[in-house]
Amino acid sequence: MRRCEEALAREIEEETGLLAEVGSVRHVEIFEQVGDGRSVIIVAYDATVTATEVEISHEHVGAAWLPLSGLDAVVLPAVYHRAIAAAR
Protein backbone atom coordinates (compact mmCIF):
# COMPACT_ATOMS: atom_id res chain seq x y z
CA MET A 1 0.00 0.00 0.00
CA ARG A 2 1.30 3.43 -0.88
CA ARG A 3 1.82 6.22 1.65
CA CYS A 4 -1.41 8.14 0.91
CA GLU A 5 -3.50 4.98 1.19
CA GLU A 6 -1.71 4.02 4.42
CA ALA A 7 -2.37 7.47 5.87
CA LEU A 8 -6.05 7.25 4.90
CA ALA A 9 -6.44 3.80 6.46
CA ARG A 10 -4.76 5.04 9.64
CA GLU A 11 -7.01 8.13 9.76
CA ILE A 12 -10.15 6.03 9.27
CA GLU A 13 -9.09 3.80 12.17
CA GLU A 14 -8.24 6.77 14.42
CA GLU A 15 -11.52 8.59 13.70
CA THR A 16 -13.91 5.60 13.63
CA GLY A 17 -12.19 2.54 15.08
CA LEU A 18 -12.73 0.76 11.75
CA LEU A 19 -10.03 -1.13 9.86
CA ALA A 20 -10.22 -0.17 6.19
CA GLU A 21 -8.79 -1.61 3.02
CA VAL A 22 -8.21 1.44 0.84
CA GLY A 23 -8.61 0.96 -2.89
CA SER A 24 -8.20 3.21 -5.87
CA VAL A 25 -8.68 6.95 -6.31
CA ARG A 26 -12.18 7.73 -7.60
CA HIS A 27 -12.24 11.53 -7.72
CA VAL A 28 -9.82 14.46 -7.35
CA GLU A 29 -10.89 18.09 -7.23
CA ILE A 30 -9.67 21.41 -5.87
CA PHE A 31 -12.15 22.88 -3.40
CA GLU A 32 -11.92 26.60 -2.88
CA GLN A 33 -13.42 27.44 0.48
CA VAL A 34 -15.75 30.39 0.34
CA GLY A 35 -14.75 33.30 2.51
CA ASP A 36 -11.22 32.54 3.60
CA GLY A 37 -9.44 32.25 0.25
CA ARG A 38 -7.87 28.86 1.00
CA SER A 39 -8.05 25.87 -1.30
CA VAL A 40 -7.90 22.19 -0.45
CA ILE A 41 -7.56 19.16 -2.68
CA ILE A 42 -10.33 16.60 -2.22
CA VAL A 43 -9.18 13.06 -3.04
CA ALA A 44 -11.87 10.38 -2.80
CA TYR A 45 -10.87 6.71 -2.63
CA ASP A 46 -12.73 3.43 -2.68
CA ALA A 47 -12.47 1.77 0.72
CA THR A 48 -13.88 -1.37 2.27
CA VAL A 49 -14.51 -2.02 5.95
CA THR A 50 -15.66 -5.31 7.44
CA ALA A 51 -17.09 -4.04 10.73
CA THR A 52 -20.13 -1.80 11.01
CA GLU A 53 -19.90 -0.55 14.59
CA VAL A 54 -18.31 2.88 14.61
CA GLU A 55 -16.46 4.19 17.66
CA ILE A 56 -16.08 7.87 16.87
CA SER A 57 -13.22 9.92 18.22
CA HIS A 58 -13.68 12.83 20.62
CA GLU A 59 -13.55 15.18 17.62
CA HIS A 60 -16.99 14.10 16.39
CA VAL A 61 -20.54 14.16 17.74
CA GLY A 62 -22.14 11.42 15.66
CA ALA A 63 -21.93 9.00 12.77
CA ALA A 64 -24.40 7.17 10.54
CA TRP A 65 -24.28 4.56 7.80
CA LEU A 66 -26.17 5.78 4.75
CA PRO A 67 -26.67 4.15 1.35
CA LEU A 68 -25.15 6.06 -1.55
CA SER A 69 -28.67 6.76 -2.78
CA GLY A 70 -29.50 8.44 0.54
CA LEU A 71 -26.62 10.92 0.32
CA ASP A 72 -28.32 13.08 -2.31
CA ALA A 73 -30.53 14.59 0.40
CA VAL A 74 -27.64 15.35 2.77
CA VAL A 75 -26.51 18.98 2.80
CA LEU A 76 -22.86 18.96 1.74
CA PRO A 77 -20.64 21.17 -0.39
CA ALA A 78 -21.11 20.36 -4.10
CA VAL A 79 -17.53 19.05 -4.33
CA TYR A 80 -18.48 16.20 -1.96
CA HIS A 81 -21.58 15.35 -3.98
CA ARG A 82 -19.41 15.15 -7.11
CA ALA A 83 -17.02 12.77 -5.30
CA ILE A 84 -19.97 10.63 -4.17
CA ALA A 85 -21.30 10.55 -7.75
CA ALA A 86 -17.89 9.30 -8.92
CA ALA A 87 -18.14 6.41 -6.45
CA ARG A 88 -21.42 5.15 -7.91
Protein Blocks (a to p, Z undefined) as FASTA:
>chain_A
ZZklmmmmmmmmmmnopacdddddfbdcddddehjlpacdddddddddfbfbdcddfkbg
bdcdddfklmmmpccdfklmmmmmmmZZ
